[in-house]
Amino acid sequence: MSENTTALTPAEVAAAGLADFTPSTPVLVARYRTDDFASTLALVERIGAAAEEANHHPDLTLGYGSVGVTLTSHDVGGITERDLAMARRISELAAEAGAVAAGD
């Protein structure tokens, strides 16, 4: 199997060092705080464009001043390298947008 279709172990996920995301087997979760609804919506649009480009789509929860992100590879029932790559990209987009990871 390719690394993109193999579920990673919890140790492999932890070793990826994703500061914004928390592993909650079989998913990665993060929440970002923004200044207002407009900036949240703009971040969601950026995440959506990146997801389309990668053909790997997170579940998003849009709220006033925050967006929740859940990543998993449904086809393998767990976290894969695709999820790690998308998590890294989402973290970059959030930082560029001035969003702050909220671990609560």
C-alpha positions in Angstrom: 0.0 0.0 0.0 1.1 3.5 -0.6 1.8 5.8 2.3 -1.3 7.9 1.3 -3.6 5.0 1.9 -2.2 3.5 5.0 -3.5 4.5 8.4 -0.7 5.8 10.6 -0.1 4.7 14.1 -0.7 7.1 17.0 3.1 7.3 17.4 3.6 8.3 13.8 0.9 11.0 14.1 2.5 12.3 17.3 5.9 12.4 15.6 4.6 14.6 12.9 4.6 17.5 15.3 1.4 19.2 14.3 1.2 22.1 16.8 -2.3 23.2 15.8 -4.0 19.8 15.6 -4.8 17.3 18.2 -5.0 13.6 17.3 -8.3 12.0 18.4 -8.2 8.6 16.7 -9.2 8.3 14.0 -9.2 12.0 13.3 -7.2 15.2 13.7 -9.0 18.2 15.1 -8.2 21.9 15.4 -10.0 25.1 16.0 -8.9 28.5 15.0 -10.1 31.9 16.4 -10.4 34.8 14.1 -11.4 38.5 14.6 -14.9 38.3 13.2 -17.2 36.4 10.9 -15.8 37.9 7.7 -12.3 36.8 8.5 -13.5 33.3 9.5 -15.4 33.0 6.2 -12.2 34.1 4.3 -10.2 31.4 6.1 -12.8 28.8 5.3 -12.6 29.8 1.6 -8.8 29.5 1.6 -9.1 26.0 3.3 -11.7 25.0 0.7 -9.4 26.0 -2.2 -6.5 24.1 -0.7 -8.7 21.1 -0.2 -9.9 21.2 -3.8 -6.3 21.4 -5.0 -5.2 18.4 -2.9 -8.5 16.5 -3.5 -8.7 15.9 0.2 -11.5 17.6 2.1 -11.7 18.3 5.8 -15.0 18.7 7.7 -15.3 22.4 8.7 -17.5 24.0 11.3 -18.0 27.7 10.7 -18.9 30.0 13.6 -18.6 33.7 14.5 -14.9 34.2 15.1 -13.9 30.5 14.8 -13.6 27.6 12.5 -13.3 24.0 13.5 -11.4 21.5 11.3 -11.6 17.7 11.4 -9.4 15.6 9.1 -9.5 11.9 8.5 -9.1 9.6 5.5 -12.5 7.9 5.4 -11.4 5.4 2.8 -8.9 3.8 5.3 -10.7 4.7 8.6 -7.9 6.7 10.1 -5.2 9.3 9.7 -2.9 9.1 6.7 -0.1 11.1 5.2 -2.8 13.0 3.3 -4.2 14.2 6.5 -0.8 15.3 7.9 -0.1 17.2 4.6 -3.5 18.9 4.7 -3.1 19.8 8.4 0.2 21.4 7.7 -1.3 23.4 4.8 -4.3 24.5 6.9 -1.9 25.7 9.7 0.0 27.7 7.1 -3.2 29.3 5.8 -4.4 30.1 9.3 -1.2 31.7 10.2 -1.2 33.8 7.0 -4.8 34.9 7.9 -3.8 35.8 11.5 -6.0 33.1 13.0 -4.9 31.6 16.3 -5.1 27.9 17.1 -7.4 27.4 20.1 -6.8 24.2 21.9 -10.1 24.2 23.8 
